[in-house]
Amino acid sequence: MDTNARHTLFTALAVSLGGFLFGFDASVISGVIRFIRPEFGLTDIQLGWVVSSPSISAMVSMLAAGPVSDRLGRKHVLLLVAFLYVVSAVMSAMAVSFTMLVAARMLGGVAFGAALVLAPMYIAEIAPSNNRGFLVSVQQLNIVLGFSVAYFSNYLILTGIEGDGVIAGLIHDGNAWRWMLGVEAIPAVAYFFLLFTVPQSPRWLYASGRTSEALAVLTELHGKDAASLEASELERVLQLGEPRRAPFRALLHPSVRYVLGVALLLGVLQQITGVNAIYFYVTIIFEQSGIGANASFAQAVWVGIVNVVFTILAMLLIDRMGRRPLMLAGLAGIAVAMCITAYGFSGATYSLSADDLDAFPVEVQEKLERMEGKVFEGDVAFKQTARAVLGETLYRNHEARLVEQSISMNPYVVLFGVLLFVAAFAASLGPVMWVMLSELFPTRLRAVGLSVTGFLNSFVSWMVQFIFPWELSVLGNTGTFLLYGVFALIGLGILYAVMPETKGKSLEELEAHFSSGARG
């Protein structure tokens, strides 16, 4: 790898660290849930709000990030993103109420909403066409590394509670969740300072009339000869007389409707198939299979490992196989995985014996005696009965233990289904969507196009996260995961009909191709 290629790779890695912070922030909450629910007395709706609230602010942030970065520059907005990550992590760790925790997490949502739009946009604008898919996928690799590190960090903190020595003295049941959230400030500070080492986007510089600066950046990243060719192509595009910064209504132009339709479809599919229900609630999902809290945290670590491995695999294949084959194969895998997970839960039965009741405090035992010996064929009926017997507060405080003591099923079927889902998503919808979005829109519309698509993506993500606890209560485990499998099958059929292939073409070639009305 020559000096220019190393510099380009370092720049992509530095910018995509915002993805690491998103991944960490998204998955760390899965370990926090079991502590904050009893501490703040959260209902299903409040719990869904704590988990999903960053996606609300991310929607607004995604919508604004592109146009704001067109005015101020990608780099300057990313610096603000890094600062907000630091503030959010510290505020979350210090939260003393449900309201303060939600506010802190929404501040983080502003940061990761902008980062998810700007990082792939920036990387696509500095990357050569022959390995643009790989470099944009670095963002997704950092996201899944963030997931993995958060799961591992949560597991270490949980085991630290039960250990001896200095760690046990600092961490206990009352503050473990604060450590889980506060650790994020360390990589956030590192991200802030790393961003000072990256250049402005050369394509943004050209669009802003700063051609000499843009040429200098291109030369530094790609070498003198390649920089001259790219500069000539950018000059040609700008001389077409089109506006340098486009309004949102420009996305409705007939020449862009097909591109916008594909982009919006990808944005919806990435979330409606349930990815953030898995990532954000993974320990709850594993607890629902009856393995207990510690084992659920340990299995979450495997989710992170599988995520990283298959994301790397996707990065190696995306510029060889292309975007379309990876996406279609991945969606098929997601559909199968969700059906396996639903099948695993469908065979579960629930029954409390006298020995099972001994695991609970006396006041709980006395109430649960009315359920002793009864066999429930599904989780919904069991939970509704337990909630009625115990009352809302006692039920919430002991739900995980109730499931662990009463359930009879094979938890490894659920583990296999979840890991297969993670592998299929990491090899397809995870990295491929953002690569495609960074390629489909023409230069003048890339910022607003990614903002609108990101807004919709974040809205669907919020909806999935917010209603997941309610789904488990009303539809049950089987119905919830089967629904995600159905969405994946529908998406597979639609994408097979409309999804184009974009590998191996420069951004300017793709712009000319789709602007002419071509669809493949």
C-alpha positions as CSV (number, residue, x, y, z in Angstrom):
1,M,0.0,0.0,0.0
2,D,1.5,3.3,-1.1
3,T,1.6,6.5,1.0
4,N,-1.5,8.0,-0.6
5,A,-3.5,4.9,-0.1
6,R,-2.4,4.7,3.6
7,H,-3.4,8.3,4.1
8,T,-6.8,7.7,2.5
9,L,-7.4,4.6,4.7
10,F,-6.3,6.5,7.9
11,T,-8.7,9.4,7.0
12,A,-11.6,6.9,6.5
13,L,-10.8,5.2,9.8
14,A,-10.7,8.4,11.7
15,V,-13.9,9.8,10.3
16,S,-15.7,6.5,10.8
17,L,-14.9,6.4,14.5
18,G,-18.2,8.2,14.8
19,G,-19.8,4.9,13.7
20,F,-17.9,3.1,16.6
21,L,-19.5,5.5,19.0
22,F,-23.0,5.0,17.5
23,G,-22.5,1.2,17.8
24,F,-21.3,1.5,21.4
25,D,-24.2,3.9,22.3
26,A,-26.8,1.7,20.6
27,S,-25.8,-1.6,22.2
28,V,-24.6,-0.5,25.7
29,I,-28.2,0.2,26.6
30,S,-29.0,-3.5,26.3
31,G,-27.0,-4.1,29.5
32,V,-28.3,-0.9,31.2
33,I,-32.0,-2.0,30.9
34,R,-32.0,-4.5,33.7
35,F,-30.6,-1.9,36.2
36,I,-32.6,1.2,35.3
37,R,-36.0,-0.5,34.9
38,P,-36.4,-1.2,38.7
39,E,-34.4,1.9,39.7
40,F,-36.7,4.3,37.9
41,G,-39.8,2.1,37.9
42,L,-40.2,2.1,34.1
43,T,-43.3,0.8,32.3
44,D,-43.0,-1.0,28.9
45,I,-43.6,2.4,27.2
46,Q,-41.1,4.2,29.3
47,L,-38.5,1.5,28.8
48,G,-39.1,1.7,25.0
49,W,-38.7,5.4,25.2
50,V,-35.3,5.3,27.0
51,V,-34.0,2.8,24.4
52,S,-35.5,4.6,21.4
53,S,-35.3,8.2,22.3
54,P,-31.9,8.9,20.6
55,S,-33.6,7.9,17.3
56,I,-36.1,10.7,17.7
57,S,-33.4,13.4,17.8
58,A,-31.4,11.5,15.2
59,M,-34.2,11.9,12.8
60,V,-34.0,15.7,13.0
61,S,-30.2,15.6,13.0
62,M,-30.1,13.4,9.8
63,L,-32.5,15.7,8.1
64,A,-30.4,18.8,8.9
65,A,-26.9,17.2,8.7
66,G,-26.6,17.2,4.9
67,P,-27.7,20.8,4.3
68,V,-25.7,22.1,7.3
69,S,-22.6,20.3,6.1
70,D,-23.0,21.8,2.6
71,R,-22.7,25.2,4.2
72,L,-20.1,24.6,7.0
73,G,-18.2,21.7,5.6
74,R,-18.3,18.0,6.5
75,K,-15.3,18.3,8.9
76,H,-16.7,21.1,11.0
77,V,-20.0,19.4,11.6
78,L,-18.2,16.2,12.5
79,L,-16.2,18.0,15.2
80,L,-19.5,19.2,16.7
81,V,-20.8,15.6,16.6
82,A,-17.7,14.4,18.6
83,F,-18.3,17.1,21.2
84,L,-21.9,16.1,21.6
85,Y,-20.9,12.5,22.1
86,V,-18.7,13.4,25.0
87,V,-21.4,15.5,26.7
88,S,-24.1,12.8,26.2
89,A,-21.9,10.1,27.7
90,V,-21.2,12.2,30.8
91,M,-24.8,13.3,31.3
92,S,-26.1,9.8,30.8
93,A,-23.8,8.4,33.5
94,M,-24.8,11.2,35.9
95,A,-28.6,10.9,35.3
96,V,-30.7,11.0,38.4
97,S,-34.2,10.6,36.8
98,F,-35.9,9.1,33.8
99,T,-36.2,12.5,32.2
100,M,-32.5,13.4,32.6
101,L,-31.5,10.0,31.1
102,V,-33.8,10.5,28.1
103,A,-32.5,14.0,27.5
104,A,-28.9,12.9,27.7
105,R,-29.5,10.0,25.3
106,M,-31.4,12.3,22.9
107,L,-28.3,14.6,22.8
108,G,-26.3,11.5,21.8
109,G,-28.9,10.9,19.1
110,V,-28.2,14.3,17.6
111,A,-24.6,13.2,17.3
112,F,-25.0,9.8,15.9
113,G,-27.7,10.9,13.5
114,A,-25.4,13.4,11.9
115,A,-22.5,11.0,12.0
116,L,-24.4,8.2,10.2
117,V,-25.1,10.6,7.3
118,L,-21.9,12.5,7.1
119,A,-19.3,9.7,7.6
120,P,-20.3,7.6,4.5
121,M,-20.8,10.8,2.5
122,Y,-17.4,12.1,3.4
123,I,-15.6,8.8,2.8
124,A,-17.3,8.3,-0.6
125,E,-16.1,11.8,-1.5
126,I,-12.5,11.0,-0.7
127,A,-12.3,7.4,-2.0
128,P,-11.2,6.2,-5.4
129,S,-13.9,4.2,-7.3
130,N,-12.0,0.9,-7.3
131,N,-12.2,0.5,-3.5
132,R,-14.9,3.0,-2.5
133,G,-17.2,0.1,-1.3
134,F,-14.5,-1.1,1.0
135,L,-13.7,2.3,2.4
136,V,-17.3,3.3,3.0
137,S,-17.8,-0.1,4.7
138,V,-15.2,0.9,7.2
139,Q,-18.0,3.0,8.8
140,Q,-20.1,-0.2,9.2
141,L,-17.0,-2.1,10.6
142,N,-16.6,0.6,13.2
143,I,-20.3,0.4,14.1
144,V,-20.1,-3.3,14.7
145,L,-16.9,-3.0,16.6
146,G,-18.7,-0.5,18.8
147,F,-21.5,-3.1,19.3
148,S,-18.9,-5.7,20.2
149,V,-16.9,-3.6,22.6
150,A,-20.1,-2.4,24.4
151,Y,-21.3,-6.0,24.9
152,F,-17.9,-7.0,26.2
153,S,-17.7,-3.9,28.4
154,N,-21.1,-4.6,29.9
155,Y,-20.1,-8.2,30.6
156,L,-16.9,-7.1,32.3
157,I,-18.7,-4.6,34.4
158,L,-21.4,-7.2,35.4
159,T,-18.8,-9.7,36.4
160,G,-16.9,-7.0,38.2
161,I,-19.9,-6.6,40.5
162,E,-19.4,-10.2,41.7
163,G,-15.6,-10.1,41.9
164,D,-13.2,-8.9,44.6
165,G,-10.6,-6.2,44.8
166,V,-10.6,-2.6,43.5
167,I,-13.1,-3.1,40.7
168,A,-15.7,-4.6,43.1
169,G,-15.1,-1.6,45.4
170,L,-15.9,0.8,42.6
171,I,-18.7,-1.0,40.8
172,H,-21.9,-2.4,42.5
173,D,-25.5,-3.0,41.6
174,G,-26.4,0.6,42.3
175,N,-23.9,2.2,39.9
176,A,-23.0,-0.5,37.3
177,W,-25.2,1.1,34.7
178,R,-23.6,4.4,35.2
179,W,-20.2,2.9,34.4
180,M,-21.6,1.2,31.4
181,L,-22.8,4.5,30.0
182,G,-19.9,6.7,31.1
183,V,-17.2,4.6,29.5
184,E,-18.3,5.9,26.1
185,A,-16.7,9.3,26.9
186,I,-13.2,7.8,26.4
187,P,-13.5,7.0,22.7
188,A,-15.6,10.2,22.2
189,V,-12.7,12.4,23.3
190,A,-10.3,10.4,21.1
191,Y,-12.7,11.0,18.1
192,F,-12.8,14.7,18.7
193,F,-9.0,15.1,18.6
194,L,-8.6,12.7,15.6
195,L,-10.9,14.8,13.5
196,F,-8.4,17.7,13.6
197,T,-6.0,15.5,11.5
198,V,-8.4,14.9,8.5
199,P,-8.9,17.3,5.6
200,Q,-12.1,18.9,4.3
201,S,-13.9,16.9,1.6
202,P,-12.4,17.7,-1.8
203,R,-15.7,17.5,-3.5
204,W,-17.2,19.9,-0.9
205,L,-14.3,22.3,-1.5
206,Y,-14.9,22.2,-5.3
207,A,-18.6,22.8,-4.7
208,S,-17.7,25.8,-2.5
209,G,-15.4,27.3,-5.2
210,R,-12.1,26.4,-3.4
211,T,-10.6,24.6,-6.3
212,S,-6.9,24.9,-5.4
213,E,-7.5,23.5,-1.9
214,A,-9.6,20.7,-3.3
215,L,-6.8,19.8,-5.8
216,A,-4.2,19.8,-2.9
217,V,-6.4,17.4,-0.9
218,L,-6.9,15.1,-3.9
219,T,-3.2,15.0,-4.6
220,E,-2.5,14.2,-0.9
221,L,-5.0,11.4,-1.0
222,H,-4.7,9.9,-4.5
223,G,-1.4,11.2,-6.0
224,K,-0.8,13.9,-8.6
225,D,-2.0,12.0,-11.7
226,A,-5.2,10.6,-10.2
227,A,-5.9,14.0,-8.6
228,S,-5.7,15.8,-12.0
229,L,-8.2,13.3,-13.6
230,E,-10.6,13.7,-10.7
231,A,-10.3,17.4,-10.7
232,S,-11.1,17.5,-14.5
233,E,-14.2,15.4,-13.9
234,L,-15.4,17.5,-11.0
235,E,-14.9,20.7,-13.1
236,R,-17.0,19.1,-15.9
237,V,-19.8,18.3,-13.5
238,L,-19.8,21.8,-12.0
239,Q,-19.8,23.5,-15.4
240,L,-23.1,21.9,-16.3
241,G,-24.6,24.9,-14.6
242,E,-26.6,23.1,-12.0
243,P,-26.9,24.5,-8.5
244,R,-24.0,23.7,-6.2
245,R,-26.3,23.1,-3.2
246,A,-29.8,21.7,-3.9
247,P,-33.0,22.2,-2.0
248,F,-35.0,19.2,-0.8
249,R,-37.6,19.6,-3.6
250,A,-34.9,18.8,-6.1
251,L,-35.2,15.2,-5.0
252,L,-38.7,15.1,-6.7
253,H,-37.2,15.8,-10.2
254,P,-38.2,13.0,-12.6
255,S,-34.6,12.1,-13.2
256,V,-34.0,11.4,-9.5
257,R,-37.2,9.6,-8.6
258,Y,-36.0,6.1,-9.3
259,V,-32.8,6.7,-7.2
260,L,-34.8,8.2,-4.4
261,G,-37.2,5.3,-4.4
262,V,-34.5,2.7,-4.2
263,A,-32.8,4.7,-1.4
264,L,-35.9,5.1,0.7
265,L,-36.7,1.4,0.2
266,L,-33.2,0.5,1.5
267,G,-33.6,2.9,4.4
268,V,-36.8,1.2,5.5
269,L,-35.7,-2.4,5.0
270,Q,-32.6,-2.0,7.0
271,Q,-34.6,-1.3,10.1
272,I,-38.0,-2.9,9.7
273,T,-36.5,-6.4,9.6
274,G,-35.7,-5.9,13.3
275,V,-32.0,-5.2,13.6
276,N,-32.2,-2.7,16.4
277,A,-34.6,-4.8,18.3
278,I,-31.8,-7.4,18.3
279,Y,-29.0,-5.1,19.0
280,F,-30.7,-2.9,21.6
281,Y,-32.5,-5.6,23.5
282,V,-30.2,-8.6,22.9
283,T,-29.8,-9.4,26.6
284,I,-33.6,-9.3,27.2
285,I,-34.1,-11.6,24.2
286,F,-31.6,-14.1,25.6
287,E,-33.2,-13.8,29.0
288,Q,-36.5,-14.6,27.5
289,S,-35.1,-18.1,26.5
290,G,-34.5,-18.8,30.2
291,I,-30.7,-18.8,30.4
292,G,-30.4,-16.1,33.1
293,A,-28.8,-12.7,33.3
294,N,-25.1,-13.6,33.4
295,A,-25.4,-16.1,30.5
296,S,-27.4,-13.5,28.4
297,F,-24.6,-11.0,28.8
298,A,-22.0,-13.6,27.8
299,Q,-24.1,-14.6,24.7
300,A,-24.3,-10.9,23.7
301,V,-20.5,-10.9,23.4
302,W,-20.9,-13.6,20.7
303,V,-23.3,-11.4,18.9
304,G,-20.6,-8.7,18.8
305,I,-18.0,-11.2,17.6
306,V,-20.2,-12.6,14.8
307,N,-21.1,-9.1,13.8
308,V,-17.4,-8.1,13.3
309,V,-16.4,-11.2,11.4
310,F,-19.2,-11.0,8.9
311,T,-18.8,-7.3,8.4
312,I,-15.2,-7.8,7.5
313,L,-16.3,-10.6,5.1
314,A,-18.7,-8.1,3.5
315,M,-16.0,-5.5,3.2
316,L,-13.8,-8.0,1.3
317,L,-16.6,-9.1,-1.0
318,I,-18.5,-5.8,-1.7
319,D,-16.1,-4.6,-4.5
320,R,-15.7,-8.1,-5.9
321,M,-19.2,-9.6,-5.8
322,G,-21.1,-6.3,-6.0
323,R,-23.8,-4.7,-3.9
324,R,-26.8,-6.5,-5.3
325,P,-25.8,-10.2,-4.7
326,L,-24.7,-9.4,-1.1
327,M,-28.0,-7.6,-0.4
328,L,-30.3,-10.3,-1.8
329,A,-28.4,-13.2,-0.1
330,G,-28.4,-11.3,3.2
331,L,-32.1,-10.6,3.1
332,A,-32.8,-14.3,2.4
333,G,-30.6,-15.2,5.4
334,I,-32.4,-12.7,7.6
335,A,-35.8,-14.1,6.8
336,V,-34.6,-17.7,7.6
337,A,-33.0,-16.5,10.8
338,M,-36.1,-14.8,12.1
339,C,-38.2,-17.8,11.3
340,I,-35.7,-20.0,13.3
341,T,-35.9,-17.7,16.2
342,A,-39.7,-17.7,16.2
343,Y,-39.7,-21.5,15.9
344,G,-37.4,-21.7,19.0
345,F,-39.7,-19.7,21.1
346,S,-42.9,-21.4,19.8
347,G,-42.1,-24.6,21.7
348,A,-41.6,-22.9,25.0
349,T,-43.8,-23.9,28.0
350,Y,-44.0,-22.1,31.4
351,S,-44.7,-23.7,34.8
352,L,-43.7,-22.8,38.4
353,S,-43.1,-25.6,40.9
354,A,-42.7,-25.3,44.7
355,D,-38.9,-25.4,44.2
356,D,-39.0,-22.6,41.6
357,L,-40.9,-20.4,44.1
358,D,-38.0,-20.7,46.6
359,A,-36.0,-18.4,44.3
360,F,-38.2,-15.4,45.1
361,P,-38.6,-13.2,48.2
362,V,-41.4,-14.3,50.5
363,E,-43.9,-11.6,49.5
364,V,-43.5,-12.7,45.9
365,Q,-43.7,-16.4,46.7
366,E,-47.0,-15.9,48.5
367,K,-48.6,-14.2,45.5
368,L,-47.1,-16.7,43.0
369,E,-48.5,-19.7,44.9
370,R,-51.7,-19.2,42.9
371,M,-49.8,-20.1,39.7
372,E,-48.0,-23.1,41.2
373,G,-48.3,-26.2,39.0
374,K,-50.1,-24.5,36.2
375,V,-48.7,-25.1,32.7
376,F,-48.8,-22.2,30.1
377,E,-48.3,-23.0,26.4
378,G,-47.2,-19.5,25.5
379,D,-45.3,-16.5,27.0
380,V,-48.1,-14.0,26.6
381,A,-50.6,-15.9,28.7
382,F,-47.9,-16.7,31.4
383,K,-46.8,-13.0,31.6
384,Q,-50.3,-11.6,31.7
385,T,-51.2,-14.0,34.5
386,A,-48.0,-13.2,36.5
387,R,-48.6,-9.5,36.0
388,A,-52.1,-9.8,37.3
389,V,-51.0,-11.8,40.3
390,L,-48.0,-9.7,41.3
391,G,-49.0,-6.3,40.2
392,E,-47.0,-4.1,37.8
393,T,-44.1,-3.1,40.0
394,L,-43.3,-6.5,41.5
395,Y,-43.7,-8.1,38.0
396,R,-41.2,-5.7,36.4
397,N,-38.7,-6.2,39.2
398,H,-38.8,-10.0,38.9
399,E,-39.7,-10.6,35.2
400,A,-36.3,-12.0,34.2
401,R,-36.2,-14.4,37.2
402,L,-39.8,-15.5,36.5
403,V,-39.0,-16.5,33.0
404,E,-35.7,-18.2,34.0
405,Q,-37.5,-20.3,36.7
406,S,-40.6,-21.3,34.7
407,I,-39.5,-21.8,31.1
408,S,-38.9,-25.1,29.4
409,M,-37.3,-24.8,25.9
410,N,-34.1,-25.2,24.0
411,P,-32.4,-21.8,24.3
412,Y,-29.7,-22.7,21.8
413,V,-32.2,-22.6,18.9
414,V,-32.8,-19.0,19.8
415,L,-29.1,-18.3,20.1
416,F,-28.5,-19.9,16.6
417,G,-31.3,-17.9,15.1
418,V,-30.1,-14.6,16.5
419,L,-26.5,-15.2,15.5
420,L,-27.6,-16.2,11.9
421,F,-29.6,-13.0,11.8
422,V,-26.6,-10.9,12.9
423,A,-24.3,-12.7,10.3
424,A,-26.8,-12.1,7.5
425,F,-27.4,-8.5,8.4
426,A,-23.7,-7.7,8.8
427,A,-22.9,-9.2,5.4
428,S,-25.7,-7.2,3.6
429,L,-28.1,-4.6,4.9
430,G,-25.5,-3.2,7.4
431,P,-22.7,-2.1,5.1
432,V,-24.3,-2.3,1.7
433,M,-27.1,0.2,2.4
434,W,-24.8,3.0,3.3
435,V,-22.4,2.2,0.4
436,M,-25.4,2.3,-2.0
437,L,-26.7,5.6,-0.5
438,S,-23.4,7.3,-0.9
439,E,-23.2,6.2,-4.6
440,L,-26.8,6.6,-5.9
441,F,-27.3,10.3,-5.4
442,P,-25.5,12.8,-7.7
443,T,-23.0,15.1,-6.1
444,R,-25.4,18.1,-5.9
445,L,-28.1,16.0,-4.2
446,R,-25.9,13.7,-2.1
447,A,-26.3,15.7,1.1
448,V,-30.0,16.2,0.9
449,G,-30.6,12.7,-0.4
450,L,-28.7,11.0,2.4
451,S,-30.5,13.4,4.9
452,V,-34.0,12.4,3.8
453,T,-33.2,8.7,3.6
454,G,-31.4,8.9,7.0
455,F,-34.5,10.6,8.4
456,L,-36.8,7.8,7.3
457,N,-34.3,5.1,8.4
458,S,-34.1,6.7,11.8
459,F,-37.9,7.0,12.1
460,V,-38.3,3.3,11.4
461,S,-35.5,2.5,13.8
462,W,-37.2,4.5,16.5
463,M,-40.5,2.7,15.8
464,V,-38.9,-0.7,16.1
465,Q,-37.1,0.1,19.3
466,F,-40.0,1.9,20.9
467,I,-42.6,-0.8,20.4
468,F,-40.4,-3.9,21.0
469,P,-41.2,-4.2,24.7
470,W,-44.9,-3.8,23.9
471,E,-44.6,-6.4,21.1
472,L,-43.2,-8.9,23.5
473,S,-46.1,-8.3,25.9
474,V,-48.8,-8.4,23.2
475,L,-47.6,-10.5,20.3
476,G,-45.2,-12.7,22.3
477,N,-41.7,-13.8,21.3
478,T,-42.9,-16.0,18.5
479,G,-45.2,-13.5,16.9
480,T,-42.6,-10.7,17.1
481,F,-39.8,-12.5,15.4
482,L,-42.1,-14.1,12.8
483,L,-43.3,-10.6,11.8
484,Y,-39.7,-9.5,11.2
485,G,-39.1,-12.6,9.0
486,V,-42.2,-11.7,6.9
487,F,-40.9,-8.1,6.4
488,A,-37.6,-9.6,5.2
489,L,-39.3,-11.8,2.6
490,I,-41.4,-9.0,1.3
491,G,-38.3,-6.8,1.0
492,L,-36.4,-9.5,-0.8
493,G,-39.0,-9.7,-3.5
494,I,-39.1,-5.9,-4.0
495,L,-35.3,-5.5,-4.0
496,Y,-34.9,-8.3,-6.5
497,A,-37.1,-6.4,-8.9
498,V,-35.7,-2.8,-8.5
499,M,-32.2,-2.8,-7.0
500,P,-29.4,-1.7,-9.4
501,E,-25.7,-2.6,-9.3
502,T,-23.2,0.3,-8.7
503,K,-19.8,-1.3,-8.2
504,G,-16.8,-0.2,-10.2
505,K,-18.2,3.1,-11.4
506,S,-17.0,6.6,-10.4
507,L,-19.5,8.8,-8.6
508,E,-19.6,11.0,-11.7
509,E,-20.3,8.0,-14.0
510,L,-23.2,6.9,-11.7
511,E,-24.6,10.5,-11.7
512,A,-24.6,10.5,-15.5
513,H,-26.1,7.0,-15.7
514,F,-29.0,7.6,-13.3
515,S,-29.7,11.2,-14.4
516,S,-30.3,9.9,-18.0
517,G,-33.2,7.8,-16.6
518,A,-31.4,4.5,-16.6
519,R,-32.5,2.0,-13.9
520,G,-29.9,-0.8,-13.8
